[in-house]
Amino acid sequence: MVVLKTILLLILVYYAVKLLLKWLAPRLLNYAVKKTEERFGQQFGNYQDFGHTAANEGDTTIHKKPTQKSNPSKKVGEYIDFEEID
């Protein structure tokens, strides 16, 4: 009889912990993400507007990289043909 009570108690504790973790884990994860985001924002908050000019809401700006012409006659290296030896 004692063995049966012990087994039932272990099963009950297992399901209680499983249910508690299912409820508690997302909240703990959400808390950790918020704290990390706050720390990151404090540490790098000064750099977010670096190099950007003020633009009105709704304006579209396109920044293109300058085009570079490739030099097809540029010699990269030698081609070596390898043969298999039996």
MODELLER restraints for C-alpha pairs under 7 A, 6 or more apart:
rsr = mdl.restraints
at = mdl.atoms
